[in-house]
Amino acid sequence: MFNYTDATEKGRLSRSTILETALQLFRTRGFDQTKMRDIAQAAGVALGAAYYYFPSKDAIVQAYYDSVHAQHVERVRAALADPRLTLRERLGVAFHAKLDILANDQKLLGTIFRYTGEPDHPLSCFGPATRATRQNSIALFAEVLAGESLPDDLRESLPIAFWGLHMAMLLFFIYDRSPEQQRTRKFVDGVLDLVVSLLGIARSPLIKPFRGKLFSLLRDVDLLPLASEALGPQPREESL
């Protein structure tokens, strides 16, 4: 008798095996040098099976994005369960957790990031094909900021600002050849210290006119809609 549960579990295992095998080959051989046939052979599956689960190498990288994000969410939410953490500590968890997950993937990220300048490429971090991944990451930074007393405009804009900062961190990380990427860690901690200090100033009512001009500009170039889509409806707070 056909067992749907067994078949589904076998399918998940096959997909996971193909994904992990592909990523290992990408890390050792390089993305361009690895073919789908190489992946299927190393995973011990038929080429047709590899294409069934992943129509292309780009699809494998998208699955990698999703896997990294899932791990990031798990680690950050586990830390956020502690209500004693300050905003600076929560941000530190979010940034350093990402570095921990990607610690062995400098070469792979270097290959992926070269597509950033090609907006229509399916692997571009800023392109339409990775929009859902971007929105999910922005939403996670919104969770990190939850509970903070913020004006509406800052609550809307800060998640995408921290997402952008974390992308800059990853670019720095790709070029970092210091032991255990200590230069990147130092960069992150220094920048977060400055940002949290400046946030106190940015909340001031005296800065509101400047914030208004800045956020108007961001809306004009369609940056803030990205944050709004990622966050969904938010409870209104009295603007400062």
VEXLODO-196097 format. One line per 10 residues: number of its first residue (from 1); for each residue x, y, z of N, C-alpha, C, CB. Coordinates in nm, 2 decimals. Glycine has a CB too. Example, Ala and Ser with C-alpha at 12.3 -4.5 7.8 and 13.67 -1.06 7.14 Angstrom:
<pts>
1> 1.32 -0.57 0.78 1.23 -0.45 0.78 1.32 -0.33 0.78 1.13 -0.45 0.90; 1.28 -0.22 0.71 1.37 -0.11 0.71 1.29 0.00 0.79 1.41 -0.06 0.57
</pts>
This chain:
<pts>
1> 0.08 -0.12 0.00 0.00 0.00 0.00 0.09 0.12 0.00 -0.10 0.00 0.12; 0.05 0.22 -0.08 0.13 0.35 -0.09 0.11 0.42 0.04 0.08 0.43 -0.21; 0.23 0.46 0.10 0.23 0.54 0.22 0.27 0.68 0.19 0.32 0.48 0.32; 0.17 0.77 0.19 0.20 0.91 0.15 0.30 0.98 0.25 0.07 0.99 0.15; 0.29 0.94 0.38 0.38 1.00 0.47 0.53 0.96 0.45 0.34 0.96 0.62; 0.55 0.83 0.42 0.68 0.78 0.39 0.74 0.85 0.26 0.68 0.63 0.37; 0.65 0.86 0.16 0.69 0.92 0.04 0.73 1.06 0.05 0.58 0.90 -0.07; 0.65 1.14 0.14 0.68 1.28 0.16 0.81 1.29 0.24 0.56 1.34 0.24; 0.83 1.21 0.34 0.95 1.22 0.41 1.07 1.18 0.33 0.95 1.12 0.53; 1.06 1.09 0.24 1.17 1.05 0.15 1.20 1.17 0.06 1.13 0.92 0.07
11> 1.09 1.23 0.01 1.11 1.35 -0.08 1.19 1.46 -0.01 0.98 1.40 -0.13; 1.15 1.49 0.12 1.22 1.59 0.20 1.37 1.55 0.22 1.15 1.61 0.33; 1.39 1.43 0.24 1.53 1.38 0.26 1.61 1.40 0.14 1.53 1.24 0.31; 1.55 1.36 0.02 1.62 1.37 -0.11 1.65 1.52 -0.14 1.54 1.31 -0.22; 1.55 1.61 -0.11 1.57 1.75 -0.14 1.68 1.81 -0.05 1.44 1.83 -0.12; 1.68 1.77 0.08 1.78 1.82 0.17 1.92 1.77 0.13 1.74 1.77 0.31; 1.93 1.64 0.09 2.06 1.58 0.05 2.11 1.66 -0.07 2.04 1.43 0.02; 2.03 1.68 -0.17 2.07 1.75 -0.29 2.12 1.89 -0.25 1.96 1.76 -0.39; 2.04 1.96 -0.17 2.07 2.10 -0.13 2.21 2.10 -0.06 1.97 2.16 -0.04; 2.23 2.02 0.04 2.35 2.02 0.12 2.47 1.98 0.03 2.34 1.92 0.24
21> 2.45 1.88 -0.06 2.56 1.84 -0.15 2.60 1.96 -0.24 2.51 1.72 -0.23; 2.50 2.02 -0.29 2.52 2.13 -0.38 2.60 2.25 -0.31 2.39 2.19 -0.44; 2.56 2.28 -0.20 2.62 2.39 -0.12 2.77 2.35 -0.09 2.55 2.42 0.01; 2.79 2.22 -0.06 2.93 2.18 -0.03 3.02 2.19 -0.16 2.93 2.04 0.02; 2.96 2.16 -0.27 3.03 2.17 -0.40 3.06 2.31 -0.43 2.96 2.10 -0.51; 2.96 2.40 -0.41 2.97 2.54 -0.44 3.09 2.60 -0.35 2.84 2.62 -0.41; 3.10 2.55 -0.23 3.20 2.60 -0.13 3.34 2.55 -0.17 3.17 2.56 0.01; 3.35 2.43 -0.22 3.48 2.37 -0.25 3.52 2.40 -0.40 3.48 2.22 -0.22; 3.44 2.38 -0.49 3.47 2.39 -0.63 3.44 2.53 -0.69 3.39 2.29 -0.72; 3.34 2.59 -0.63 3.30 2.72 -0.68 3.16 2.71 -0.75 3.40 2.78 -0.78
31> 3.08 2.81 -0.75 2.95 2.81 -0.81 2.95 2.78 -0.96 2.88 2.94 -0.78; 3.03 2.86 -1.03 3.04 2.84 -1.18 3.09 2.71 -1.22 3.12 2.96 -1.24; 3.19 2.65 -1.15 3.25 2.53 -1.19 3.16 2.41 -1.16 3.38 2.51 -1.11; 3.06 2.42 -1.08 2.98 2.31 -1.04 2.85 2.30 -1.13 2.93 2.32 -0.89; 2.83 2.19 -1.19 2.72 2.17 -1.28 2.61 2.08 -1.21 2.76 2.10 -1.41; 2.49 2.09 -1.26 2.38 2.01 -1.20 2.41 1.86 -1.20 2.25 2.04 -1.27; 2.48 1.82 -1.31 2.52 1.68 -1.32 2.62 1.64 -1.21 2.58 1.65 -1.46; 2.71 1.73 -1.17 2.80 1.71 -1.06 2.73 1.69 -0.93 2.90 1.82 -1.05; 2.63 1.78 -0.91 2.55 1.77 -0.79 2.47 1.64 -0.78 2.45 1.89 -0.78; 2.41 1.60 -0.89 2.33 1.48 -0.88 2.42 1.36 -0.85 2.26 1.46 -1.02
41> 2.53 1.36 -0.92 2.63 1.24 -0.90 2.68 1.24 -0.76 2.75 1.26 -1.00; 2.72 1.35 -0.70 2.77 1.35 -0.57 2.66 1.32 -0.46 2.83 1.49 -0.53; 2.53 1.36 -0.49 2.42 1.33 -0.40 2.37 1.19 -0.42 2.31 1.43 -0.43; 2.41 1.12 -0.52 2.37 0.98 -0.54 2.23 0.97 -0.59 2.38 0.90 -0.42; 2.18 1.07 -0.67 2.05 1.07 -0.73 2.06 1.09 -0.88 1.96 1.18 -0.67; 1.95 1.05 -0.95 1.94 1.07 -1.09 1.94 1.22 -1.12 1.82 1.00 -1.15; 1.99 1.26 -1.24 1.99 1.40 -1.28 1.85 1.45 -1.29 2.06 1.41 -1.42; 1.76 1.37 -1.33 1.62 1.41 -1.34 1.56 1.45 -1.20 1.53 1.31 -1.40; 1.60 1.37 -1.10 1.56 1.39 -0.97 1.61 1.53 -0.91 1.60 1.28 -0.87; 1.74 1.56 -0.95 1.80 1.68 -0.90 1.72 1.80 -0.96 1.95 1.69 -0.94
51> 1.69 1.79 -1.09 1.61 1.89 -1.16 1.47 1.90 -1.11 1.61 1.87 -1.31; 1.41 1.79 -1.06 1.28 1.79 -1.01 1.27 1.88 -0.89 1.23 1.64 -0.98; 1.36 1.87 -0.80 1.36 1.95 -0.68 1.42 2.09 -0.70 1.44 1.88 -0.57; 1.51 2.10 -0.79 1.58 2.23 -0.81 1.59 2.25 -0.96 1.71 2.24 -0.74; 1.51 2.33 -1.02 1.52 2.35 -1.17 1.65 2.41 -1.22 1.40 2.43 -1.22; 1.73 2.47 -1.13 1.85 2.53 -1.17 1.94 2.55 -1.05 1.82 2.67 -1.24; 2.06 2.59 -1.07 2.15 2.62 -0.96 2.10 2.75 -0.89 2.29 2.65 -1.01; 2.04 2.84 -0.96 1.98 2.96 -0.90 1.87 2.92 -0.79 1.92 3.05 -1.00; 1.80 2.82 -0.83 1.69 2.77 -0.73 1.76 2.71 -0.61 1.60 2.66 -0.80; 1.87 2.65 -0.62 1.95 2.60 -0.50 1.99 2.72 -0.42 2.07 2.51 -0.55
61> 2.04 2.82 -0.48 2.09 2.94 -0.40 1.97 3.00 -0.33 2.16 3.04 -0.49; 1.85 3.01 -0.39 1.74 3.07 -0.33 1.70 2.98 -0.21 1.62 3.08 -0.43; 1.71 2.85 -0.22 1.68 2.76 -0.11 1.78 2.79 0.00 1.68 2.61 -0.15; 1.90 2.82 -0.03 2.01 2.85 0.06 1.97 2.98 0.14 2.15 2.87 -0.01; 1.93 3.08 0.06 1.88 3.21 0.13 1.77 3.17 0.23 1.82 3.30 0.02; 1.67 3.09 0.19 1.56 3.06 0.28 1.61 2.98 0.40 1.46 2.97 0.21; 1.71 2.89 0.39 1.76 2.82 0.50 1.84 2.91 0.59 1.86 2.71 0.45; 1.92 3.00 0.54 1.99 3.09 0.63 1.89 3.18 0.70 2.09 3.18 0.54; 1.79 3.23 0.64 1.69 3.31 0.71 1.62 3.23 0.82 1.59 3.37 0.61; 1.58 3.11 0.79 1.51 3.03 0.89 1.60 3.01 1.01 1.48 2.89 0.83
71> 1.73 2.99 0.99 1.82 2.97 1.10 1.84 3.10 1.18 1.96 2.92 1.06; 1.84 3.21 1.10 1.85 3.35 1.16 1.73 3.38 1.25 1.87 3.45 1.06; 1.62 3.35 1.20 1.49 3.37 1.28 1.49 3.29 1.41 1.37 3.34 1.19; 1.53 3.16 1.40 1.53 3.08 1.51 1.62 3.13 1.62 1.57 2.94 1.47; 1.74 3.17 1.58 1.84 3.22 1.68 1.80 3.35 1.74 1.98 3.23 1.62; 1.75 3.44 1.66 1.71 3.57 1.71 1.59 3.56 1.80 1.68 3.67 1.59; 1.49 3.49 1.76 1.37 3.48 1.84 1.40 3.41 1.98 1.26 3.40 1.77; 1.49 3.32 1.98 1.53 3.25 2.10 1.59 3.35 2.20 1.63 3.14 2.08; 1.67 3.44 2.14 1.73 3.55 2.23 1.63 3.65 2.27 1.85 3.62 2.15; 1.53 3.68 2.18 1.43 3.79 2.22 1.34 3.74 2.33 1.35 3.82 2.09
81> 1.34 3.61 2.35 1.25 3.56 2.46 1.30 3.61 2.60 1.25 3.41 2.46; 1.42 3.67 2.61 1.47 3.72 2.73 1.43 3.87 2.74 1.62 3.71 2.74; 1.33 3.91 2.82 1.29 4.05 2.82 1.39 4.15 2.88 1.16 4.06 2.90; 1.49 4.10 2.94 1.59 4.18 3.00 1.69 4.24 2.90 1.67 4.11 3.11; 1.69 4.19 2.78 1.79 4.24 2.68 1.76 4.39 2.64 1.79 4.16 2.56; 1.86 4.47 2.64 1.85 4.61 2.59 1.84 4.60 2.43 1.97 4.70 2.63; 1.80 4.72 2.38 1.80 4.73 2.23 1.94 4.70 2.17 1.75 4.87 2.19; 2.04 4.75 2.23 2.18 4.73 2.18 2.21 4.58 2.18 2.28 4.81 2.26; 2.17 4.51 2.29 2.20 4.37 2.30 2.12 4.29 2.20 2.17 4.32 2.44; 1.99 4.33 2.17 1.91 4.26 2.07 1.97 4.28 1.93 1.76 4.31 2.08
91> 2.01 4.40 1.90 2.07 4.42 1.77 2.20 4.34 1.76 2.10 4.57 1.75; 2.28 4.34 1.86 2.40 4.26 1.86 2.37 4.11 1.83 2.48 4.27 1.99; 2.27 4.06 1.89 2.23 3.92 1.86 2.20 3.90 1.72 2.11 3.88 1.95; 2.11 3.99 1.66 2.07 3.98 1.53 2.19 3.99 1.43 1.97 4.09 1.49; 2.28 4.08 1.45 2.39 4.09 1.36 2.49 3.98 1.37 2.46 4.22 1.38; 2.53 3.94 1.50 2.63 3.84 1.52 2.58 3.70 1.49 2.68 3.84 1.66; 2.45 3.68 1.51 2.39 3.55 1.47 2.40 3.52 1.32 2.24 3.54 1.51; 2.39 3.63 1.24 2.40 3.61 1.10 2.54 3.58 1.06 2.36 3.74 1.02; 2.64 3.64 1.13 2.78 3.61 1.10 2.81 3.47 1.14 2.87 3.71 1.17; 2.76 3.42 1.25 2.78 3.28 1.30 2.73 3.18 1.19 2.71 3.26 1.43
101> 2.61 3.21 1.14 2.55 3.12 1.04 2.64 3.11 0.91 2.41 3.16 1.01; 2.69 3.23 0.87 2.76 3.24 0.75 2.91 3.23 0.76 2.73 3.37 0.68; 2.96 3.19 0.88 3.11 3.19 0.90 3.19 3.12 0.80 3.13 3.13 1.04; 3.14 3.01 0.74 3.22 2.93 0.65 3.19 2.96 0.50 3.21 2.79 0.67; 3.11 3.07 0.48 3.05 3.09 0.34 3.10 3.21 0.27 2.91 3.09 0.35; 3.22 3.26 0.31 3.27 3.38 0.25 3.28 3.37 0.09 3.41 3.42 0.30; 3.34 3.25 0.05 3.36 3.23 -0.09 3.23 3.22 -0.17 3.44 3.10 -0.12; 3.13 3.15 -0.11 3.00 3.14 -0.17 2.93 3.27 -0.18 2.92 3.04 -0.09; 2.94 3.35 -0.07 2.87 3.48 -0.07 2.94 3.58 -0.17 2.88 3.54 0.07; 3.07 3.56 -0.18 3.14 3.65 -0.28 3.09 3.62 -0.42 3.29 3.62 -0.27
111> 3.06 3.50 -0.45 3.01 3.46 -0.58 2.87 3.52 -0.60 3.01 3.31 -0.60; 2.78 3.50 -0.50 2.65 3.55 -0.50 2.64 3.70 -0.51 2.57 3.50 -0.38; 2.72 3.77 -0.44 2.71 3.91 -0.43 2.75 3.98 -0.56 2.79 3.97 -0.32; 2.82 3.91 -0.65 2.86 3.97 -0.77 2.74 4.00 -0.86 2.96 3.89 -0.85; 2.62 3.94 -0.83 2.50 3.96 -0.91 2.42 4.08 -0.86 2.42 3.84 -0.91; 2.47 4.14 -0.75 2.39 4.25 -0.69 2.38 4.37 -0.79 2.47 4.30 -0.57; 2.47 4.39 -0.87 2.47 4.49 -0.97 2.38 4.46 -1.09 2.60 4.53 -1.02; 2.32 4.34 -1.10 2.23 4.30 -1.21 2.09 4.29 -1.15 2.28 4.17 -1.27; 2.01 4.40 -1.15 1.88 4.40 -1.08 1.79 4.29 -1.13 1.82 4.53 -1.11; 1.80 4.24 -1.25 1.70 4.14 -1.30 1.75 4.00 -1.28 1.67 4.17 -1.44
121> 1.87 3.98 -1.23 1.93 3.85 -1.21 1.85 3.79 -1.09 2.08 3.85 -1.18; 1.82 3.66 -1.10 1.74 3.59 -0.99 1.81 3.59 -0.86 1.70 3.45 -1.03; 1.94 3.60 -0.86 2.02 3.60 -0.74 2.06 3.74 -0.68 2.15 3.52 -0.76; 2.01 3.84 -0.75 2.05 3.98 -0.70 1.98 4.00 -0.56 2.00 4.08 -0.80; 2.05 4.04 -0.46 2.00 4.07 -0.33 1.90 4.18 -0.33 2.11 4.10 -0.23; 1.90 4.26 -0.43 1.81 4.38 -0.44 1.71 4.37 -0.55 1.89 4.51 -0.46; 1.70 4.25 -0.62 1.62 4.23 -0.74 1.48 4.18 -0.70 1.68 4.14 -0.83; 1.39 4.18 -0.80 1.25 4.13 -0.77 1.24 3.99 -0.73 1.16 4.16 -0.89; 1.33 3.90 -0.78 1.33 3.76 -0.75 1.35 3.73 -0.60 1.43 3.68 -0.84; 1.42 3.81 -0.53 1.46 3.79 -0.39 1.38 3.88 -0.30 1.61 3.81 -0.37
131> 1.27 3.94 -0.35 1.19 4.03 -0.28 1.14 3.97 -0.15 1.07 4.09 -0.36; 1.08 3.85 -0.16 1.02 3.79 -0.04 1.13 3.77 0.07 0.96 3.65 -0.08; 1.25 3.72 0.03 1.36 3.71 0.13 1.39 3.84 0.19 1.48 3.65 0.06; 1.40 3.94 0.12 1.42 4.08 0.17 1.32 4.12 0.27 1.43 4.18 0.05; 1.19 4.10 0.23 1.08 4.14 0.32 1.09 4.06 0.45 0.95 4.12 0.25; 1.11 3.94 0.44 1.12 3.85 0.57 1.23 3.90 0.66 1.14 3.71 0.53; 1.34 3.94 0.60 1.46 3.98 0.68 1.43 4.12 0.75 1.58 3.99 0.60; 1.36 4.21 0.67 1.32 4.34 0.73 1.22 4.32 0.84 1.26 4.43 0.62; 1.13 4.22 0.82 1.03 4.20 0.93 1.10 4.14 1.06 0.93 4.09 0.88; 1.21 4.07 1.04 1.28 4.02 1.16 1.34 4.13 1.23 1.38 3.92 1.12
141> 1.40 4.23 1.16 1.45 4.35 1.23 1.34 4.43 1.30 1.53 4.44 1.13; 1.22 4.42 1.25 1.11 4.49 1.31 1.08 4.42 1.45 0.98 4.49 1.22; 1.09 4.29 1.45 1.07 4.22 1.57 1.18 4.26 1.68 1.08 4.06 1.55; 1.30 4.28 1.63 1.41 4.32 1.72 1.38 4.45 1.78 1.54 4.32 1.65; 1.31 4.54 1.71 1.28 4.68 1.76 1.14 4.68 1.83 1.27 4.77 1.64; 1.07 4.57 1.83 0.94 4.57 1.90 0.95 4.61 2.05 0.87 4.44 1.88; 0.86 4.68 2.09 0.87 4.72 2.24 0.94 4.85 2.26 0.93 4.61 2.31; 1.02 4.90 2.16 1.08 5.03 2.18 0.98 5.14 2.15 1.20 5.04 2.08; 1.00 5.25 2.23 0.91 5.36 2.21 0.97 5.45 2.10 0.90 5.45 2.34; 0.90 5.45 1.98 0.95 5.51 1.87 0.84 5.59 1.80 1.01 5.41 1.77
151> 0.88 5.71 1.74 0.78 5.78 1.65 0.75 5.69 1.54 0.84 5.91 1.60; 0.63 5.72 1.48 0.58 5.63 1.37 0.68 5.63 1.25 0.45 5.68 1.32; 0.74 5.74 1.22 0.82 5.74 1.10 0.95 5.66 1.13 0.87 5.89 1.07; 1.00 5.66 1.25 1.12 5.58 1.28 1.08 5.43 1.28 1.18 5.62 1.41; 0.96 5.40 1.34 0.92 5.26 1.34 0.91 5.20 1.20 0.79 5.25 1.42; 0.87 5.29 1.11 0.85 5.24 0.97 0.99 5.23 0.90 0.77 5.34 0.89; 1.08 5.32 0.93 1.20 5.32 0.85 1.32 5.24 0.91 1.24 5.46 0.83; 1.32 5.23 1.04 1.44 5.16 1.10 1.46 5.02 1.06 1.43 5.17 1.25; 1.36 4.94 1.05 1.38 4.80 1.01 1.46 4.79 0.87 1.25 4.72 0.99; 1.42 4.87 0.78 1.49 4.86 0.65 1.63 4.92 0.66 1.41 4.93 0.54
161> 1.64 5.02 0.75 1.78 5.08 0.77 1.87 4.97 0.83 1.77 5.20 0.86; 1.82 4.90 0.93 1.91 4.80 0.99 1.93 4.68 0.89 1.84 4.74 1.12; 1.83 4.65 0.81 1.85 4.55 0.70 1.96 4.60 0.61 1.72 4.52 0.62; 1.96 4.72 0.57 2.06 4.77 0.48 2.20 4.77 0.55 2.03 4.91 0.43; 2.20 4.81 0.67 2.33 4.80 0.75 2.38 4.66 0.76 2.31 4.86 0.89; 2.29 4.56 0.77 2.34 4.42 0.78 2.39 4.37 0.65 2.23 4.33 0.83; 2.34 4.43 0.54 2.39 4.40 0.40 2.53 4.45 0.39 2.30 4.45 0.29; 2.55 4.57 0.44 2.68 4.63 0.43 2.78 4.55 0.52 2.68 4.78 0.48; 2.73 4.50 0.63 2.82 4.41 0.71 2.86 4.29 0.63 2.74 4.37 0.84; 2.77 4.23 0.56 2.80 4.11 0.48 2.90 4.14 0.37 2.67 4.05 0.42
171> 2.89 4.25 0.31 2.99 4.29 0.21 3.13 4.31 0.28 2.95 4.42 0.14; 3.14 4.37 0.39 3.26 4.38 0.47 3.31 4.24 0.50 3.24 4.47 0.59; 3.22 4.16 0.54 3.26 4.02 0.58 3.32 3.94 0.47 3.13 3.95 0.63; 3.27 3.96 0.35 3.33 3.89 0.23 3.47 3.92 0.21 3.25 3.92 0.11; 3.52 4.04 0.24 3.65 4.08 0.22 3.74 4.06 0.34 3.66 4.22 0.17; 3.68 4.03 0.45 3.76 4.02 0.58 3.84 3.89 0.59 3.66 4.02 0.70; 3.97 3.90 0.60 4.06 3.79 0.61 4.12 3.77 0.75 4.17 3.79 0.50; 4.07 3.85 0.84 4.12 3.84 0.98 4.07 3.71 1.04 4.07 3.96 1.06; 4.15 3.66 1.14 4.11 3.53 1.21 3.97 3.54 1.26 4.21 3.50 1.32; 3.89 3.44 1.22 3.75 3.43 1.26 3.67 3.56 1.24 3.74 3.40 1.41
181> 3.71 3.63 1.13 3.64 3.75 1.09 3.63 3.86 1.20 3.51 3.72 1.03; 3.73 3.87 1.28 3.73 3.96 1.40 3.71 4.10 1.36 3.85 3.94 1.48; 3.76 4.14 1.24 3.75 4.28 1.20 3.60 4.31 1.17 3.83 4.31 1.07; 3.53 4.22 1.11 3.39 4.24 1.09 3.31 4.25 1.22 3.33 4.12 1.01; 3.35 4.16 1.32 3.28 4.17 1.45 3.30 4.30 1.51 3.33 4.05 1.54; 3.43 4.35 1.51 3.46 4.48 1.57 3.38 4.59 1.49 3.61 4.51 1.56; 3.38 4.58 1.36 3.30 4.68 1.28 3.16 4.69 1.32 3.31 4.65 1.13; 3.10 4.57 1.34 2.95 4.56 1.38 2.93 4.62 1.51 2.91 4.41 1.38; 3.01 4.59 1.61 2.99 4.64 1.75 3.01 4.79 1.75 3.09 4.57 1.84; 3.11 4.84 1.68 3.13 4.98 1.68 3.02 5.06 1.62 3.26 5.01 1.61
191> 2.97 5.01 1.50 2.86 5.08 1.43 2.73 5.07 1.51 2.84 5.01 1.29; 2.70 4.96 1.57 2.58 4.95 1.65 2.59 5.04 1.78 2.56 4.80 1.70; 2.70 5.05 1.84 2.72 5.15 1.95 2.68 5.29 1.91 2.86 5.14 2.01; 2.73 5.33 1.79 2.71 5.46 1.74 2.56 5.48 1.70 2.80 5.49 1.62; 2.50 5.38 1.64 2.37 5.39 1.59 2.27 5.40 1.71 2.33 5.27 1.50; 2.29 5.32 1.81 2.20 5.33 1.93 2.21 5.46 2.00 2.23 5.21 2.02; 2.33 5.51 2.00 2.35 5.65 2.06 2.28 5.75 1.98 2.50 5.68 2.07; 2.29 5.75 1.85 2.23 5.85 1.76 2.08 5.83 1.76 2.28 5.83 1.62; 2.03 5.71 1.79 1.89 5.69 1.79 1.82 5.78 1.90 1.85 5.54 1.81; 1.89 5.80 2.01 1.83 5.88 2.11 1.81 6.02 2.06 1.92 5.88 2.23
201> 1.91 6.07 1.98 1.90 6.21 1.92 1.79 6.21 1.82 2.03 6.25 1.86; 1.78 6.10 1.74 1.68 6.10 1.63 1.54 6.10 1.68 1.71 5.98 1.54; 1.52 6.05 1.80 1.38 6.05 1.86 1.33 6.19 1.90 1.38 5.96 1.98; 1.43 6.29 1.91 1.39 6.42 1.96 1.29 6.49 1.87 1.52 6.50 1.98; 1.19 6.56 1.93 1.10 6.64 1.85 1.17 6.75 1.77 1.00 6.70 1.94; 1.29 6.79 1.82 1.36 6.90 1.74 1.41 6.85 1.61 1.48 6.94 1.82; 1.42 6.72 1.60 1.47 6.66 1.47 1.36 6.62 1.38 1.56 6.53 1.50; 1.23 6.63 1.42 1.12 6.59 1.34 1.11 6.65 1.20 0.99 6.62 1.42; 1.14 6.78 1.19 1.13 6.84 1.05 1.24 6.77 0.96 1.16 6.99 1.06; 1.36 6.75 1.01 1.46 6.68 0.93 1.41 6.54 0.89 1.59 6.68 1.00
211> 1.36 6.47 0.99 1.31 6.33 0.96 1.20 6.34 0.86 1.25 6.27 1.09; 1.11 6.44 0.86 1.01 6.45 0.77 1.06 6.46 0.63 0.92 6.56 0.80; 1.16 6.54 0.61 1.22 6.56 0.47 1.29 6.43 0.43 1.32 6.68 0.48; 1.36 6.37 0.52 1.43 6.25 0.49 1.34 6.14 0.44 1.52 6.20 0.60; 1.23 6.12 0.52 1.14 6.01 0.49 1.05 6.04 0.37 1.05 5.98 0.61; 1.03 6.17 0.34 0.96 6.20 0.22 1.04 6.17 0.10 0.93 6.35 0.22; 1.17 6.19 0.11 1.26 6.15 0.00 1.27 6.00 -0.02 1.41 6.20 0.03; 1.27 5.92 0.09 1.28 5.78 0.08 1.15 5.72 0.02 1.30 5.72 0.22; 1.04 5.79 0.05 0.91 5.74 -0.01 0.91 5.77 -0.16 0.79 5.81 0.06; 0.96 5.89 -0.19 0.97 5.93 -0.34 1.05 5.83 -0.42 1.03 6.07 -0.35
221> 1.15 5.77 -0.36 1.23 5.67 -0.44 1.19 5.53 -0.41 1.38 5.69 -0.41; 1.07 5.51 -0.34 1.01 5.38 -0.32 1.09 5.29 -0.23 0.99 5.31 -0.45; 1.16 5.35 -0.13 1.23 5.26 -0.03 1.14 5.23 0.09 1.35 5.34 0.02; 1.07 5.33 0.14 0.98 5.30 0.25 0.86 5.21 0.22 0.93 5.43 0.31; 0.81 5.21 0.10 0.70 5.11 0.07 0.75 4.96 0.09 0.65 5.12 -0.07; 0.88 4.94 0.07 0.94 4.81 0.09 0.93 4.77 0.24 1.08 4.80 0.04; 0.96 4.86 0.32 0.94 4.83 0.47 0.80 4.81 0.51 1.01 4.95 0.55; 0.71 4.89 0.45 0.57 4.88 0.49 0.51 4.75 0.45 0.49 4.99 0.42; 0.55 4.70 0.33 0.50 4.57 0.28 0.55 4.46 0.37 0.54 4.55 0.14; 0.68 4.47 0.42 0.74 4.37 0.50 0.68 4.36 0.64 0.89 4.39 0.51
231> 0.64 4.48 0.69 0.59 4.49 0.83 0.44 4.46 0.84 0.63 4.62 0.89; 0.37 4.50 0.74 0.22 4.49 0.75 0.17 4.60 0.83 0.18 4.36 0.80; 0.04 4.60 0.86 -0.02 4.71 0.94 0.04 4.71 1.08 -0.17 4.69 0.96; 0.07 4.83 1.12 0.14 4.85 1.26 0.05 4.94 1.34 0.27 4.92 1.24; 0.05 4.91 1.48 -0.03 5.00 1.57 0.02 5.14 1.57 -0.03 4.94 1.71; -0.07 5.23 1.57 -0.03 5.37 1.56 0.02 5.42 1.70 -0.14 5.46 1.51; 0.12 5.50 1.70 0.17 5.57 1.82 0.17 5.72 1.80 0.31 5.51 1.86; 0.16 5.79 1.90 0.16 5.93 1.89 0.30 5.98 1.84 0.13 6.00 2.03; 0.30 6.05 1.73 0.43 6.10 1.67 0.49 6.20 1.76 0.40 6.16 1.53; 0.63 6.18 1.77 0.70 6.28 1.85 0.75 6.39 1.76 0.82 6.21 1.92
</pts>
